[in-house]
Amino acid sequence: MNWEALLAPYSQVVEELKVKLKGMRAQYEFESRHSPIEFITGRVKPIQSILEKAEKRQIPIEDIEKNIQDIAGVRVVCQFVDDIHEIVDMLRSRNDLKIIDEKDYITEKKESGYRSFHIIIEYPVETIHGEKMVLAEIQIRTLAMNFWATNEHSLNYKYEGRIPSAVKSRLQRAAEAAFKLDEEMSKIKNEVQEAQRIFHRK
């Protein structure tokens, strides 16, 4: 398996999506409007993680490109929950990508407390052999959701997916606290945005 050749289009997808999303953010700034995008990160799944996922789901190596949807991953982080829906709507209206699936873990959170909005897309990449359709995942979440998810990911790594029940229940309480924070911030969203506009004008 030539991993370098296999993963090259995925790297291209991540870089192109980051450029396009940053372009969207800049357009809001040009128009002196609140940008729903706070920051963007992206990565190609490490080979070891791809192999572990394939083994866990019993996916043959030759089928990973069509059966593992998050080899290319981009994360969009927002200030407010409303911003997530604005970004989702913008992505739905784009012609340069095709949405294959949506998973709303904000309305229907995971048992762990995880909240985020996932969009699986098909994205065309130009290669020397012509156009190749590549699957990628875009995760959209607030700063509070991202803070929680980053820490949960670290704990899952430490405990190899078997987090002790005492730690798990604290994590669930922290998830609720993070969501409460998002709800409270949404109530003063207009005040915060007005303050940011004044700050930028200065």
Secondary structure, 3 states (H helix, E strand, C coil): CCHHHHHHHHHHHHHHHHHHHHHHHHHHHHCCCCCCCCEEEEEECCHHHHHHHHHHCCCCHHHHHHHCCCCEEEEEEECCHHHHHHHHHHHHCCCCCEEEEEEECCCCCCCCCCCCEEEEEEEEEEECCEEEEEEEEEEEEEHHHHHHHHHHHHHHHHCCCCCCHHHHHHHHHHHHHHHHHHHHHHHCHHHHHHHHHHHHHC
